[in-house]
């Protein structure tokens, strides 16, 4: 009616709130991270932690696309990270290719291997996908160890790995600022790709398959094709961060496939919230800094993180972002339950 304010449909509110929250959090993270070096000054140690956090934050986002949104239980995500790292390092050290091209090569290789693994796996479902991808993860380390003949460096890996250089300037560990902003650029790529993958028509299709596969297929959505696309996209993002990791740390070895790394990544996603973008990325920052704080506990760290997983699952099963959702939902219900005074909605 004329003179009345139009209310949004009740079903539209959660989606609008989710989009606004995701947009606000992504923009807030980008602005804060872009300005942090100004506050940190020459604190190279803290900036190293932030660089590592952004690396694993990008990997956590990529993995959450599979676990949280597509419902694909891929346990071989660290394998794509290692493949991206080894691809870039091998091209740089064995073939003399510019490390900048290694970023693209690592991303492409990660995506291609992910698709090749997905071709047989995605014809199965549930636990069988998890078992096959876990087998890939377990087999990869021995293959890299015995692959010295093709340039993997064997058990010792590849070291040193050539750092990036631009305009005659070579990135070095003594100055973390160039590394920081390059990591931030790659992290932003992962954030943007993740955001649009989730909120685009493509994202709607794989979320629909996760929520109700039979209904989604009745609308003409192919589970196999959509799943293969999201697996490839996730592998590409993970391979990209792996390639950067190799040149940032200056060494890549089968140790990157260790159980500790896998556990940390699992906790990042759980803490942030499975299927709660950009929660896993925030979880990565928390875990990296907590892990550094717990360095003095040495062998007890894994036990502490194992206990942390149990606590998260019991206290906040949907992670930090899920807790925020619960608070927002409670506030919204409280507001909607308030009685509306007569004439309150009419404009003067």
N, C-alpha and C positions, 0 to 999 in steps of 0.2 A: 504494500500500500504506500501511497505517496506520503512522505513525511515520516516513514518508519525506517529504521536502520536494518539492513539485511544481515541476518546472522549466517555464518558459515554452517554447512551441514555438520552434524556431530561427527560423522565418519571422516570428515576432511581435516578435523583439527589435529589429531595425532600425526598425520602425515605432514601437515604444514609445520607443526612444531618440530618434528624430526628433521625436516629439511632446513628449517631456520637454525636449529641447534647444530647440525652438521656443518652448515655453511659458516656459522659464527665461530665454531671451534677450529675449523680448518684455517680460516682467515686469522684467528687469534694466534694459533700456533705459528703460522708463517711470519706474522709481524713480530712476535716475541723472539723467535729464533733469529730473525734477520737483525734485530737490534741488540741481542745478547753480547756479541763481541765488543760492542761499545762499553758495556758495563763490566765485562770481564777483563778488559785490557790485555795484558800479556800472560794471562793464566792459561798456559798451554795444557796443563794437566786436565783442568775442567773442560776445556774445549775438546780434548781427545775423547773424554767421556761423552760429550754431546755428539761428536762425529760418529762414534760407535753406536750411540742410541739412535741416530737417524738411519744408520745402515740397517740395524735390526728392526727399527720401526717400519721401514719400507718392506722388509721381508714379512713382518707380522701382518701388515695390511694385505699383502698378496696371499698369504696363507688363509687369512680370515675370509677372503672372497670365496674360497673353496669350502672351508669348514662351516662358517657361519651363515653364508648366503646361499651357496649352491648345494650344501649338504653332502659334499664329496669328501670322504674321510681319507685324504691323501696324507700318508705318513712319511713320504719321501721328499718333502719340501726342501730340507737341508741339502739333499742331493743336487737339486737344481742350483742352489747357491754355490756349492762346491764346483759344479760343472762350469758355471759362469766365471768363477775365480780362476780355475785351471785353464780355461780357454784363453782368457785374456793374458795370463802369465806366460803360457806356452807360446802364444803368438808373439809376445813382446821379447821373450828371452831366447826362444829357439828360431824364430823366423825373422826377428828384427823389425816387426811391424810396430808402428807408432802406438803407444798405449791408449791414445784417444780412440783409435779404431777398435781397440780391445773392448771398450765399453759396449759398442754396438755388437761386436762379435759375441761377447759374453751373454748379452741379452738375447740375441738371436738363437744362440746354442741352447740356452736355458729353455726358451720357448719351444724349440724344435724337439728337444729331448722330452719335454713335458708332454707334447702332443704324441710322440712315438710311444711313450709309456701309457698314455691315456687311450690309445687306439684299442688295445686288448682289455685294459682294466675297466673302461667305462661300459663295456658290454655286460659287465657284471654289476653287482650292487652291494651296498652296505659293507659288511665285514670283509668280503672278498677283495674289494678295492683296497681296503686298509692293509690286508695281508700282502697283496702283490706289490704295493708301493713300499711297504716296509721291507720286503725282500730286495727291492731295488736299492733302498737306502743301505741295507746291510752288505750287499754285494759290491757296492761302489768303492768303498775304502780298500778292500783287498785288490780290486782291479787297478786302482791308482797306485797302490804299493808295488805291484809287479809290473807296472807299465813304464819303467824307467827307459826302456828301449824307444818309446815313442815320445819321450821328453817330459814325463810327469815328475821326474826326480826321485821316483821310488819312495821309500819310507821317509826320507829326509825332506821330500817335497822340492819346491822351487824357491831358491833364495840366493841373492837378493832379487827382488822384482823391481824393474825400473819405474821410478815415480813419474808423474805427469810433468810436462813442461809446456810453457806457453810464452811466445815472444822472447825466447832466450832465457826466461826465468824458470828454474826447476823447483818444483815443490819440495820442501824439506820438513823434517820433523821439528826443527827448531822454530818454525813459523807455521802455526796451525791455521791461520786465517784463510789462506787459499784453499786448504783442504776442507775447512769448515763450510765455506760458501759453495764449493763444488758439491759436498755432501748435502747441503741444504737444497741445492737445485735438483738433485736426484730425488731427494725426499719429497719435494714439492711435486715432482712428476708422479711419484707413487700416490700421493694424496689426491691429486687431480684425477688421475686414471681411476683410482678406487672410487672416488665420489661419483664420477660420471658413469662408471660401470654399474654401480648400485642403483643410481637414480634415473638411468636411461631406460628406453623400451627394452633393450637387451637385458638390463638388470632385472626388470620386471619379469622377463621370461624365465630366467634361472631361479629367481626367488619363488615364482609360481610353481615351478617343477619341484622345488624343495617342499613347499607347503602342501600342494595337492597335485601329484604327478598325473593322475588319471584325468583330472579336470583340465590341466594345462595341455595335455596331449590331445584332448578333445577339441581344443582351440587351434590345433595344428602346430603346436610347438614340439620340435623334435628334441627329446631328452639327450640323445647321443650327440647331435651336432652342437647344441647349446653348451653341454658339459665340456665337449672337446675345445670349444672356443674359450671358455673361462679357464680351463686348465692351461691352455697355451698362453693366455694373457698373464696368468699368475706366474707361470714359469719364466716368462719374459721379464717381468718385474723383478723376480728373485735373482735371475741370472745377471741382470744389470747391477744390482747391489753387490752381488758376489764379485763381479769384475772390478768394481771400485774398491772393494775390500782388499783384493789381492795387491793392488798398487799402493793402497794406503798403509797397510801393515808391512809391506815389503817382503812378505813370505806367505806361501800357501802350501799346506801339507794335508795329509789325510786326517790330521787331528781336528780339522774343522768339522769332520763328520762324527765327532765324539758324542757320547751320551750327554755330557754336561751341556753342550750347545743345544742339543735337542730339547732337553728339559727346560732350559732357560726360555726358549722360544715358546714352548707350550705354556709356561707360566705367564709370559707376556700377553698372550692372546686371552688366557683365562682371566687374568687380572683386569685387563682393559674391558673385556666383555665379548664373548663369541657372538658374531653377527651384530656388533654394536659399533659401527664406524663412527669416529676414528679411534675408538677405545683401545684396540690392540697397539696402535702407535704410541699412545700415551703410556700404556703398560710397559712398552719397551724402555722408555726413559726411566720409569720408576725402577724397573728391575736392574738395569745397568748401573744406576747409582746405588741401589741397595746392595748389589753384588760387590761393588767396589768398597762399600762401607764394611762388608763382611769379610774382606780379604784376610783379616787377622785370624779368622776362624779356620782357615785352610781347609782341611778335609771335612770339616763339619758343615761347610757351605751347602753341599748337596742335600744333606739331611735337613738343614734349616729350610731350604727351598721346597723340599718334599712336604714338610710340615705346613709350609705356606700354601701349597696347593690344596691340602686338606682343609685348611681354615677358609680359603677362598670359596671352595665348593660348599662348605657348610654355612658360612655367614653370608656370602654374597655370590650365589651360584651364577648370576648373570653379570658379574664383574662390576667395575666402577660405573660404567655407563648404564648398566641395568639398575644400579642403586639410584642413579640420577633419574632414570625413567620412573621408578617407583615413587620418588619424591614428587616429581612433576605431576604424575597421575593423581596422587593424593591431594595435592593443592588444587588441581583442576576439578576433582570431584567435590571438594569442599566449596569451591566458588559456585559450581553449578547447583549445589544443594541449597544455596541461600535463596530465600523467597524474593521474588521480584516485586518491587513496589509498583502499584498501579501508576501508569503513565511514565514509568522510568525509561521506557524504550522510545518514547515519542520525542521528536525534536521540537524545540520551541517554535 
